[in-house]
Amino acid sequence: MDPLNTMDHGLIEQLAGRYGLPLHVIFTDRIARNAGSFREVIGRIYENTLVCFAVKANPCRGAVRFASSLDIGLDAVSEFELQAGLEEGIDPDGIVCNGNAKSDRYIETAVGAGALIAADSDWELKLVSEASGRLKRRAPVLLRFAGMALEGLTASDQSTAVAWTKFGFPVDRAEEVIKQALAAADIDPVGISAHIGTQICDERGYDRLMEYLLDLGEHSLNLGMNLKYIDIGGGFPVSYLEHDEWLAFQARLLEQLDGRLPPERWVTWDNIPMGFREYAESNRAGGVTPQWKGKAYWSGYPGARMLEHLLERQTSTGRSVRDRLHELGSPTLIIEPGRALIGTAGVTAAKVSGVKEVSGNHVVVLELGIVNHGVMLVTADIFPVEVYPRLTSDRPVDAFLAGRLCFTGDMISKVKVRLNRLPRRGDLLIIHHTGAYAADHFASNSCGFPLPAKVAVHKDGAVEVWRRAERFEDVFGGTICS
Ligand SMILES: Cc1ncc(COP(=O)(O)O)c(C=O)c1O
């Protein structure tokens, strides 16, 4: 965890007084620092790289404005994200429009602005071509591919480029799709793209993706495409835990799944096996070596380190990725990090409602809620957590975290987290690394709770409200008859 200093802590208390709890706080200098790490790698290894901030990681105008101030591009997935990018002055050349179900308005706006459109399906190629004809503007198009042999290398609930995915064109149709795009009227196929999922901790996933994309790039050139871009998507990981914590967690979970721990020493709620599901299911049959599969919480290549690894590694041809890119005419490499730019920049502060004992375990109940549906979309992360203020009498203790929604699945953490002490009602709990997805995926008016405020703290100490806290009128403001 990147610890908050005492000044930040005091500031969070102050902000909580002003904007209420729960509260999401983003420290923008941390975003700038993360972007700076990508820049450093790019400058050193392959300058022709464009960083596009994945707005979905924190979709609000403030985040888009800050991305614009850093002079980086944008990965949009909706007409509103695109509009925000354009309004905040991001160069359309630096905006990639993703999404597997683009609306007519989204396509029209993208074509009109001259943004890059990652075409996801046959019908989309046709719609983009029609819009280009109508607007008399040749749309620059990337062809998004999926269906690669990446099983086991990306988390199954977050894999977006394997055979079973709703995204992109199957890679085994590549030749036909490229020819179709080259023959389509009014569009300009300028590149290929893919996105393999989020929190890709295992570098082998990216290694394999890159082999596919370099081969596809070569194929596209041979078929006559003017290959200006290769877009490898987002997914650059964040280490939520230290390496030894991650190993210790896995070891303890295995002990638990093997039935060697009493429930009060379990590390996951209700004995959920997480990445050891396969092992747990086959355990009865015996003989299976435990292997963690799916989303991990530590990576040897966090953020920009993954890009560095990827560009420098040797491909199957014996040449490095960087050299192969140059052999393809040095196309612009697009990366679309969301989590790696903003995840570690945000914290969530919530008030402790009380502590319960469940099956011999501490459960800290927070005035904070997540939504079942959100949990089904993306496996929650293992967040570093602390009770504030820290006291000299603090003694570390492990606990699960529960929310306040009236649904049993509303657990903020189904993995036991280490707290500096057991909190009391009214204490402030600070959850780290929640700048990406957490503040929005899990936000809804479920059970009539209002969406919390989201504020940014800039380097000079200025505070900017990125989303104001909802009030009663926003949630129960009445009905509209039309
Ligand atoms: C197309 C695309 N690009 C980029 C991202 C950002 O991913 P991450 O936040 O893991 O970098 C996503 C998120 O899933 C995505 O769907």
The ligand as an SDF file (V2000), in Angstrom:
LIG
                    3D

 16 16  0  0  0  0  0  0  0  0999 V2000
  -11.5130   -1.9640  -24.1340 C   0  0  0  0  0  0  0  0  0  0  0  0
  -10.9800   -1.6870  -22.7700 C   0  0  0  0  0  0  0  0  0  0  0  0
   -9.8530   -0.9620  -22.6690 N   0  0  0  0  0  0  0  0  0  0  0  0
   -9.3230   -0.6700  -21.4460 C   0  0  0  0  0  0  0  0  0  0  0  0
   -9.9070   -1.1200  -20.2780 C   0  0  0  0  0  0  0  0  0  0  0  0
   -9.2720   -0.7360  -18.9760 C   0  0  0  0  0  0  0  0  0  0  0  0
   -8.8430   -1.8330  -18.2570 O   0  0  0  0  0  0  0  0  0  0  0  0
   -7.9100   -1.6100  -16.9760 P   0  0  0  0  0  0  0  0  0  0  0  0
   -8.6020   -0.6800  -16.0780 O   0  0  0  0  0  0  0  0  0  0  0  0
   -7.7640   -2.9700  -16.4000 O   0  0  0  0  0  0  0  0  0  0  0  0
   -6.6190   -1.0730  -17.4780 O   0  0  0  0  0  0  0  0  0  0  0  0
  -11.0800   -1.8790  -20.3460 C   0  0  0  0  0  0  0  0  0  0  0  0
  -11.6990   -2.3900  -19.1160 C   0  0  0  0  0  0  0  0  0  0  0  0
  -12.0850   -3.4900  -18.9700 O   0  0  0  0  0  0  0  0  0  0  0  0
  -11.6370   -2.1680  -21.6320 C   0  0  0  0  0  0  0  0  0  0  0  0
  -12.7650   -2.8520  -21.7360 O   0  0  0  0  0  0  0  0  0  0  0  0
  1  2  1  0
  2  3  1  0
  2 15  2  0
  3  4  2  0
  4  5  1  0
  5  6  1  0
  5 12  2  0
  6  7  1  0
  7  8  1  0
  8  9  2  0
  8 10  1  0
  8 11  1  0
 12 13  1  0
 12 15  1  0
 13 14  2  0
 15 16  1  0
M  END
$$$$
